[in-house]
Amino acid sequence: MAKGDDAMGSTSSDEAQASASAGSQAVYYPERAGGLGRVTTPVGDVHVANINGPLTSASRDLGRRLAPELREGAYRAFDDYVQRISAESGSRMIAAAGRVVGGAVLPRLLRQQLPTAYLQMLTAFAEGAGLDVEEALATQQIWDQWAWARAGNVRGLVEGRLKARTHSPLLASSAVVVPSEERGILHAFSFENAAVERWDRAARVVVMHPDQGFSYALVTSLGFLTGLPAGMNAAGLTLSTHPGPASLGDRAGVPLGPAALQVLNEARTIEEAVAIFRQHPPMTSWTYMLSEAASGRSARVEVSPLRVGVEVEATRGLVVRGGPSIAELKRSPALAREEARRDAHLGSLLASWRSDRALPLVELARGLGGDNEAAPGADPIRIAEVMSVIFEPAAGRLWVAAGRAPTSLRWFVPLRLRGAHGEARAELDAREAPVQAWPTWQESARGRAADYYRNAYRLYLEGEDPQRLLITLEYAVALEPTSARYHVLAGLVALSALRGRRAEGAFRRALDAIDEAGRRAEVGLYLGWALDLQGRRKAARELYARVSEDAQAHGVTRRAAAAARRRRFGNREAQRLHIDFMLASAL
């Protein structure tokens, strides 16, 4: 980060020229009756919906506009994800239990705790889309269903049988709030989800203009009324929502959504927002990031069934990283490694931030993408990142990323909350040019390799044949031959395709690029599997012995190696192998 100032100074003219070129290629198509407005760019679209009137009727109108997405989006994407990990458990009973709990029991429990006004909004939203109300209500409460399971309230189901199948969390997020001399307080938010190629197909900005309260913008997609709430209101207050750290649940609490919408609709200040959170004790833990345009303050608010904790910052800024629980981190060394790296990156970004940055939006976009000094390589890429936004509350403007993940490396399109004459209407801000963090990254070898990597992840989630999946990964390996992650993934996929020699070569090349001792031991275990698959049992057992006795190996790696010494890794184990694409891991 120390070199960042020089790097930014030497490239600012090129970035300004790139932004000017980008501005001429962004085209805004205003809303028509019953439809959505659209900003088109070379890498994807951003859709805009302006909704007016009482919140209940406005929700019904929004349901009509998002009807196709609701039928194909949120519920189907989440159901596919749950069914996949349930099927991999090898138990029909577990799969059936997952459907019952996720589709009926939890939604009924959550619905009982919804405030009346919010339930009316969700019901109207479903009716407007022409959907079954009960199914739509279940869809809109996906976040609470996930958090409830994560908090251990169905521990026998999630932890007892599926714990080895759910390494990466269903959702994760990052937020950075920093001051800038040029644009005031800035609030950057990045969201990750397993629904790649669905959520990020086209970002949605829903702008509510209620009869009472403040107008506010929500950035969402996949047919959600709120999604994981992230928004900004006309009073200059911003909000983003993140999975909380605690594993605690309270059946008497209020589901996610009502508090966030009330904050955006009614709150001018952080204190007013915190008062609303206190009125809505949650069912599970969430962390909110808030900022005020007028004062330049920011706050991190941790809300759990037991307490509301507030940390306010008025000078440097704050960061939040939301995702796995402490229990999940303990179960997966790969996940713990990745989260530590993310935390270190965000901390470095904040520690080196200066309010007089010449191009603060570009730096924040780069920070969300994984690197502030050079175009990012394969390992930091957020393949599951499906939405990025930067709020600029002092100007009533939000910058929404267009295109597929990683969205933070693509175009940020400027939208303003009010029309050119101050009317309550959000539209493209023609006074500003779109921002690109790395204008040439997408066409580079690294950018193209990351696209193949991400496409392979999507295909894997859809159940693609391992042989065909390996072909996609081979393109990434050819473009980025020094990336350990691509080699590890290619090796794991080759194992599942019963191609032991190909897997052996991939793991040996990965070991040439890895320095961290714990990771080397993990890949050494995978190499033993590849040898076992080829019938080279003696060589495999010697490798397992070294790994199981390696003091620097993680506990789960040593245990897996010890088990492999006793029982050969064969075709059945290879075909049932679970691959975590986000972590390049199978443990």
JOMO-V188616 format. One record per run of one state. SS is the DSSP state (H for helix, E for strand, L for the rest). FROM is the first residue (numbers start at 0). LEN is the number of residues. If there is no record, write none. Layout:
ss=SS from=FROM len=LEN
ss=SS from=FROM len=LEN
This chain:
ss=L from=0 len=3
ss=H from=3 len=22
ss=L from=25 len=1
ss=E from=26 len=3
ss=L from=29 len=7
ss=E from=36 len=5
ss=L from=41 len=2
ss=E from=43 len=9
ss=L from=52 len=2
ss=H from=54 len=11
ss=L from=65 len=1
ss=H from=66 len=6
ss=L from=72 len=1
ss=H from=73 len=14
ss=L from=87 len=4
ss=H from=91 len=21
ss=L from=112 len=3
ss=H from=115 len=14
ss=L from=129 len=3
ss=H from=132 len=8
ss=L from=140 len=1
ss=H from=141 len=9
ss=L from=150 len=4
ss=H from=154 len=4
ss=L from=158 len=4
ss=H from=162 len=3
ss=L from=165 len=5
ss=E from=170 len=8
ss=L from=178 len=7
ss=E from=185 len=8
ss=L from=193 len=5
ss=H from=198 len=3
ss=L from=201 len=1
ss=E from=202 len=7
ss=L from=209 len=6
ss=E from=215 len=5
ss=L from=220 len=9
ss=E from=229 len=4
ss=L from=233 len=3
ss=E from=236 len=7
ss=L from=243 len=10
ss=E from=253 len=1
ss=L from=254 len=3
ss=H from=257 len=9
ss=L from=266 len=3
ss=H from=269 len=10
ss=L from=279 len=2
ss=E from=281 len=1
ss=L from=282 len=3
ss=E from=285 len=7
ss=L from=292 len=5
ss=E from=297 len=6
ss=L from=303 len=4
ss=E from=307 len=6
ss=L from=313 len=3
ss=E from=316 len=6
ss=L from=322 len=3
ss=H from=325 len=6
ss=L from=331 len=1
ss=H from=332 len=19
ss=L from=351 len=8
ss=H from=359 len=10
ss=L from=369 len=15
ss=E from=384 len=8
ss=H from=392 len=3
ss=L from=395 len=1
ss=E from=396 len=6
ss=L from=402 len=4
ss=H from=406 len=3
ss=L from=409 len=1
ss=E from=410 len=6
ss=L from=416 len=10
ss=E from=426 len=2
ss=L from=428 len=6
ss=E from=434 len=2
ss=L from=436 len=4
ss=H from=440 len=3
ss=L from=443 len=1
ss=H from=444 len=17
ss=L from=461 len=4
ss=H from=465 len=14
ss=L from=479 len=4
ss=H from=483 len=13
ss=L from=496 len=3
ss=H from=499 len=14
ss=L from=513 len=3
ss=H from=516 len=17
ss=L from=533 len=3
ss=H from=536 len=12
ss=L from=548 len=6
ss=H from=554 len=12
ss=L from=566 len=4
ss=H from=570 len=5
ss=L from=575 len=4
ss=E from=579 len=1
ss=L from=580 len=4
ss=E from=584 len=1
ss=L from=585 len=2
